[in-house]
Amino acid sequence: ALAAAAAAAVHVNARRIETTLEILGAGDWFGEVALLNNIPRLCSFVAKAPTVLLSVTRARFSMFRRLVPDLKKAVASKVQHRTANILRSIDFFQANLLEN
């Protein structure tokens, strides 16, 4: 989905603990990992204010990626950034990051 207005917090539910990973604003998107990998969403998104969302189907998302070459790079960069944030929120990785 694409957030057209307002902001939303990104949460991951690890051991029933919610952690804010990112605050989204107008023009940001979420759900790309699920679309790219045909899996359920990894995180929950909670609107903090009235928000307008644009839902994009897997087929439409694939079409956009073919038609807009820069979109593929932008999505890959966002996935890498969000994956790093998710890993930082997991106790095991936090402990290993502190040691290094």
Backbone as numpy.savetxt, mean C-alpha at the origin, in Angstrom:
# Nx Ny Nz CAx CAy CAz Cx Cy Cz
-7.10 0.80 -5.07 -7.95 1.99 -5.07 -7.07 3.23 -5.07
-7.59 4.29 -5.59 -6.90 5.56 -5.66 -7.64 6.55 -4.77
-6.93 7.19 -3.85 -7.55 8.17 -2.96 -7.63 9.50 -3.71
-8.85 9.97 -3.94 -9.03 11.21 -4.68 -9.05 12.43 -3.77
-9.33 12.22 -2.50 -9.37 13.35 -1.56 -9.16 12.83 -0.15
-8.72 13.71 0.72 -8.52 13.41 2.15 -7.35 12.46 2.36
-7.28 11.88 3.56 -6.15 11.03 3.91 -6.64 9.75 4.54
-5.84 8.72 4.44 -6.15 7.44 5.05 -4.88 6.89 5.67
-5.02 6.17 6.75 -3.88 5.54 7.40 -3.79 4.10 6.91
-2.59 3.62 6.73 -2.37 2.25 6.32 -2.00 1.46 7.57
-2.73 0.38 7.82 -2.46 -0.44 8.99 -2.19 -1.87 8.56
-1.33 -2.54 9.29 -1.15 -3.98 9.10 -1.50 -4.62 10.42
-2.19 -5.73 10.38 -2.63 -6.37 11.60 -1.75 -7.59 11.87
-0.70 -7.40 12.65 0.21 -8.48 13.02 -0.06 -8.82 14.47
-0.48 -10.03 14.72 -0.83 -10.47 16.08 -1.87 -9.54 16.71
-2.82 -9.12 15.90 -3.91 -8.24 16.32 -3.44 -6.88 16.82
-2.26 -6.50 16.42 -1.73 -5.18 16.77 -1.75 -4.33 15.50
-2.43 -3.21 15.58 -2.47 -2.32 14.43 -1.33 -1.32 14.50
-0.66 -1.15 13.40 0.46 -0.22 13.30 0.24 0.67 12.09
0.41 1.96 12.29 0.30 2.88 11.15 1.61 2.81 10.38
1.52 2.43 9.12 2.70 2.31 8.28 2.89 3.53 7.40
1.78 4.16 7.04 1.86 5.26 6.09 0.55 6.04 6.14
0.63 7.33 5.92 -0.55 8.17 5.78 -0.67 8.53 4.30
-1.83 8.23 3.74 -2.06 8.50 2.33 -2.82 9.81 2.16
-2.59 10.46 1.05 -3.30 11.69 0.73 -3.88 11.62 -0.66
-4.43 12.71 -1.12 -5.04 12.77 -2.45 -4.02 12.34 -3.51
-4.43 11.45 -4.38 -3.56 10.97 -5.45 -2.77 9.72 -5.11
-2.74 9.33 -3.83 -2.04 8.10 -3.44 -2.93 6.90 -3.74
-2.32 5.73 -3.78 -3.07 4.52 -4.05 -2.68 3.43 -3.09
-3.52 2.40 -3.04 -3.23 1.22 -2.23 -3.88 0.02 -2.89
-3.45 -1.18 -2.48 -3.99 -2.42 -3.03 -3.23 -2.95 -4.23
-2.12 -2.28 -4.57 -1.38 -2.69 -5.77 -0.72 -4.05 -5.63
-0.30 -4.42 -4.43 0.34 -5.72 -4.23 -0.67 -6.84 -4.51
-1.89 -6.66 -4.04 -2.94 -7.65 -4.30 -3.23 -7.76 -5.79
-3.27 -6.62 -6.48 -3.53 -6.65 -7.92 -2.38 -7.30 -8.69
-1.16 -6.99 -8.31 0.01 -7.53 -9.03 0.18 -9.02 -8.82
-0.16 -9.50 -7.62 0.13 -10.89 -7.26 -1.09 -11.78 -7.12
-2.28 -11.23 -7.42 -3.52 -11.99 -7.31 -3.67 -12.64 -5.94
-3.49 -11.83 -4.91 -3.61 -12.29 -3.52 -4.50 -11.32 -2.75
-4.98 -11.73 -1.58 -5.76 -10.78 -0.76 -4.88 -9.61 -0.32
-5.51 -8.48 -0.02 -4.76 -7.32 0.46 -3.96 -7.68 1.71
-2.81 -7.08 1.85 -1.93 -7.34 2.99 -2.20 -6.40 4.15
-2.83 -5.27 3.88 -3.04 -4.24 4.90 -4.49 -3.78 4.87
-4.88 -3.10 5.94 -6.18 -2.45 6.00 -5.97 -0.96 5.86
-6.96 -0.27 5.36 -6.87 1.17 5.15 -8.04 1.81 5.85
-7.74 2.77 6.70 -8.77 3.42 7.51 -8.80 4.90 7.16
-9.93 5.37 6.65 -10.08 6.79 6.32 -10.14 7.59 7.61
-9.36 8.65 7.68 -9.34 9.52 8.86 -10.23 10.74 8.66
-10.76 10.90 7.46 -11.63 12.02 7.12 -12.48 11.56 5.94
-13.53 12.31 5.61 -14.30 11.93 4.42 -13.36 11.78 3.21
-13.48 10.67 2.52 -12.54 10.33 1.46 -13.29 9.85 0.22
-12.81 10.23 -0.92 -13.35 9.74 -2.19 -12.34 8.76 -2.76
-12.81 7.54 -3.10 -11.92 6.52 -3.64 -12.35 6.13 -5.04
-11.39 5.79 -5.85 -11.63 5.27 -7.18 -11.17 3.81 -7.18
-12.07 2.90 -7.41 -11.74 1.48 -7.44 -11.28 1.10 -8.84
-10.20 0.33 -8.92 -9.64 -0.08 -10.21 -9.62 -1.61 -10.25
-10.23 -2.19 -11.27 -10.22 -3.64 -11.42 -8.83 -4.13 -11.85
-8.59 -5.41 -11.68 -7.31 -5.99 -12.09 -7.08 -5.79 -13.59
-8.12 -6.00 -14.38 -8.00 -5.84 -15.84 -7.65 -4.40 -16.20
-8.31 -3.43 -15.58 -8.06 -2.02 -15.87 -6.65 -1.64 -15.40
-6.25 -2.15 -14.26 -4.91 -1.88 -13.73 -3.85 -2.40 -14.70
-4.04 -3.61 -15.22 -3.10 -4.19 -16.19 -3.05 -3.34 -17.46
-4.20 -2.86 -17.89 -4.24 -2.02 -19.08 -3.48 -0.71 -18.83
-3.71 -0.08 -17.69 -2.98 1.16 -17.35 -1.48 0.92 -17.36
-1.05 -0.20 -16.81 0.39 -0.50 -16.75 0.99 -0.65 -18.15
0.23 -1.22 -19.07 0.72 -1.36 -20.45 0.76 -0.02 -21.17
-0.24 0.80 -20.94 -0.36 2.07 -21.66 0.54 3.18 -21.11
0.86 3.10 -19.82 1.64 4.16 -19.18 2.92 3.53 -18.60
4.01 3.52 -19.38 5.24 2.86 -18.93 5.77 3.37 -17.58
5.62 4.66 -17.30 6.11 5.19 -16.03 5.32 4.67 -14.83
4.09 4.23 -15.07 3.28 3.70 -13.98 3.91 2.44 -13.41
4.48 1.61 -14.27 5.12 0.37 -13.82 6.26 0.69 -12.84
7.07 1.70 -13.15 8.17 2.10 -12.27 7.65 2.67 -10.96
6.62 3.50 -11.04 6.05 4.12 -9.84 5.46 3.07 -8.91
4.76 2.10 -9.48 4.16 1.03 -8.67 5.26 0.18 -8.04
6.28 -0.17 -8.79 7.39 -0.98 -8.25 8.08 -0.25 -7.10
8.28 1.05 -7.25 8.91 1.84 -6.20 8.04 1.88 -4.95
6.72 2.05 -5.12 5.79 2.10 -3.98 5.74 0.75 -3.28
5.74 -0.33 -4.05 5.72 -1.68 -3.45 6.99 -1.90 -2.63
8.13 -1.49 -3.14 9.39 -1.64 -2.41 9.36 -0.84 -1.10
8.88 0.38 -1.17 8.79 1.24 0.01 7.85 0.64 1.06
6.68 0.20 0.63 5.71 -0.36 1.58 6.18 -1.69 2.16
6.86 -2.50 1.36 7.40 -3.77 1.87 8.41 -3.50 2.97
9.27 -2.52 2.77 10.25 -2.15 3.79 9.56 -1.69 5.06
8.49 -0.90 4.93 7.76 -0.43 6.11 7.11 -1.59 6.85
6.54 -2.54 6.11 5.92 -3.71 6.75 6.97 -4.51 7.51
8.12 -4.73 6.88 9.19 -5.49 7.54 9.68 -4.78 8.81
9.78 -3.46 8.76 10.21 -2.70 9.95 9.22 -2.81 11.09
7.95 -3.11 10.79 6.93 -3.20 11.83 6.91 -4.57 12.52
7.65 -5.53 12.01 7.67 -6.88 12.57 8.82 -7.00 13.57
8.50 -7.50 14.77 9.48 -7.57 15.86 10.80 -8.21 15.44
10.74 -9.33 14.73 11.95 -10.04 14.33 12.89 -9.13 13.55
12.34 -8.40 12.60 13.17 -7.52 11.77 13.64 -6.31 12.54
12.83 -5.81 13.48 13.26 -4.68 14.30 14.49 -5.06 15.11
14.48 -6.24 15.70 15.61 -6.70 16.51 16.85 -6.84 15.66
16.73 -7.39 14.46 17.89 -7.55 13.58 18.40 -6.23 13.05
17.52 -5.27 12.83 17.96 -3.96 12.38 18.76 -3.25 13.46
18.36 -3.44 14.71 19.07 -2.80 15.82 20.47 -3.37 15.99
20.62 -4.67 15.69 21.94 -5.31 15.84 22.92 -4.87 14.76
22.42 -4.51 13.59 23.30 -4.15 12.45 23.58 -2.70 12.38
